[in-house]
Amino acid sequence: MFITAKIAKMEIYKLLFRVVKFFKESHRLSPTAFYCEMVEALFLISASAVLTFTVLDPATKIFIPMYFFGSILGVISAIIRQAAFVIILCSWFTLMNGIALIKLFL
């Protein structure tokens, strides 16, 4: 039993090492895209949390701008990384959230 737990622990360390290596390589390839993606993730995760916790009375004036800015950062980082379909997807989100912003605030 002890050996099995030790092997499992070693596998977890290997997995964590690969994840850290992945993030370091992502940063090495393009620091600008890396930081865009990091801020994008913060905006989108936060917006999703706001929407989740206010679903019965959505706080649109909070989460729509967060989605909009997050998707703009997604377009920027996707262009830098030359990820064609991510550019299309993030551009669509930016357009839709831009329309939502216009309808919301005008």
N, C-alpha and C positions, 0 to 999 in steps of 0.2 A: 504494500500500500504506500509506503514511504517513497519508494522508487517512482511510482506512478505520479505522485504529487510533485516530486522533483522534476520529472520530465515535463509535466504540465506547466510548471513554473518556468522552465527553460523555454518552452514554446511561446509563452506569453512574452518573455523578454525578447525573443527573436521577432515576434510580431511588432512589438513596440519599437524595436530597432529599425525595422523596415518602414514603419510609419514616419519616424523621425527622419530617416534617410530620404523618404519621399518629399517631405516638407522642405528639407535642406536643398534638395535638387530643384524643386520648384522655385525656391528663392534664388538659387544660383543662376537658373536659366533666365529669369527676368524679375529683378527686385520690384520694379514698378508694377508689373502685373500681379505679383505676389501680394503687395500691400493693397492694391485695388480689390483683389479678391477677398482679402481679410476684412476690409471695411465693408465691402459688399455683403459678405456673410453676416456681419454684425447687424447691418441695416435690415436684411431680409429675415434673419432669425427673430430680431426684435419686433418687426412688423407682424410676422406670423404669430408671435406670442400675444401681441396687442389684439389682433383679430380673434384669436382663440378665446381670450379671456373676456372679450367684449362682444361676443357673437350675438347675444340677444339684443344688444343696442350698440352696433358697431361704431367704434371711434374712428370714423373715416378720415377726419382731419388730422389724425396722428399716423395711421398705418399707410394710407395711400401715398403721402409724400415720402415715407420711408421706403416703400416698394419702388417708387419712381427713382429716387437717388440710388438705391441698390441696383436697379436694373441698368441705369446709366453706367455705373461702375462695372457691371457685368459686360456691357458692350465694349468698354475701353479695354478691359483685361482680355476679352476674347479676340479683339483686333490685334493686340500685342502678341498673343499666343497663336494667332492665325487659326482659330478654331471656327470653321465656317458655320456649322449648324448651331453652335452656341451663339454666334453673332446673330443669326436669324432669330433664334428663340429670345434672346435678351432684347433685341430690337423690337420684337413684337410686344414684349412685356413693357418696354419703355413707351411705345406708342399708346398701348391701352391704358397705362397708368397716367400718361400725359393727358389723354382724353378725360379720364376720371378726375384729374386735378382741375382741368378747365371747367368741367360740369360742377364740381364741388365748390370751387371758389369764385366762379363768375355768375 
